[in-house]
Amino acid sequence: MGGRGVHADALDRRGAGLAYVTWFVADLAAVSEHMARAGIAEAMRGGGHGLDGDGEFAYFDTVDLLGVYSQYAVAPARRREPVGRLPA
């Protein structure tokens, strides 16, 4: 995968549709170690999106296994308010 990210890669591979599934975890390092031992490559990582600079996520290339990427995330303690909301 190039520098465009998993979302663009999913569109290129399969077109529109489900690109990834997210699991929230307490320890992303443990997940990363487990995936590395299983031979599953990390495709993208980021973080610092919480109000206090916390929160992190990593995508793993499970497309051949599951048909989608797997994202694991540690939620930030405090989140930003959404920019907009859908009508009720």
C-alpha positions in Angstrom: 0.0 0.0 0.0 1.2 3.5 -0.8 0.9 6.6 1.3 -2.8 7.2 0.6 -4.1 5.1 3.5 -6.4 2.1 4.0 -9.5 3.9 3.0 -8.2 4.7 -0.6 -6.7 1.2 -0.8 -10.0 -0.5 0.1 -11.7 1.5 -2.7 -9.0 0.6 -5.1 -9.2 -3.1 -4.2 -13.0 -3.6 -4.0 -14.8 -0.5 -4.7 -17.4 1.1 -2.4 -18.5 -0.8 0.7 -17.3 -1.8 4.1 -13.5 -1.1 4.4 -12.8 -2.0 8.1 -14.2 -3.2 11.4 -13.1 -1.5 14.6 -12.4 -3.1 18.0 -11.8 -0.9 21.0 -9.0 -2.2 23.3 -7.1 -1.1 26.4 -3.6 -2.0 25.1 -2.7 -1.4 21.5 0.9 -2.6 22.0 -0.3 -6.1 22.9 -2.5 -6.2 19.8 0.4 -5.1 17.6 2.7 -7.8 19.1 0.0 -10.5 18.6 -0.6 -9.4 15.0 3.2 -9.4 14.2 3.5 -12.9 15.7 0.6 -14.0 13.5 2.3 -12.5 10.4 -0.4 -9.9 9.9 1.0 -6.6 8.6 0.2 -3.2 10.2 -1.1 -1.0 7.4 -1.6 2.4 9.1 -1.3 3.9 12.5 -2.2 7.2 14.1 -3.2 8.9 17.3 -3.3 12.0 19.5 -6.8 12.9 18.5 -8.2 13.3 22.0 -8.4 16.6 23.8 -5.4 15.6 25.9 -3.4 14.2 23.0 -4.3 10.7 23.8 -6.1 8.0 21.8 -4.5 5.9 19.2 -5.4 3.4 16.5 -3.8 0.9 14.1 -5.2 -0.8 11.0 -4.0 -4.3 10.2 -4.2 -5.9 6.7 -6.7 -8.7 7.3 -8.3 -8.2 3.9 -7.3 -11.7 2.6 -8.5 -13.3 5.9 -11.7 -11.3 6.7 -12.5 -9.3 3.5 -11.8 -6.0 5.4 -9.1 -4.3 7.3 -9.1 -4.6 11.1 -8.8 -1.5 13.1 -7.9 -1.6 16.8 -8.3 1.6 18.8 -7.7 3.0 22.3 -10.3 5.6 22.9 -9.2 9.0 24.2 -10.3 9.9 27.7 -11.9 13.2 26.5 -13.2 13.7 22.9 -13.8 16.8 20.9 -17.5 17.7 20.2 -18.6 16.6 16.8 -18.6 19.2 14.1 -22.2 18.5 13.2 -25.0 16.1 14.0 -27.5 14.2 11.9 -31.1 15.4 12.3 -33.1 13.4 14.8 
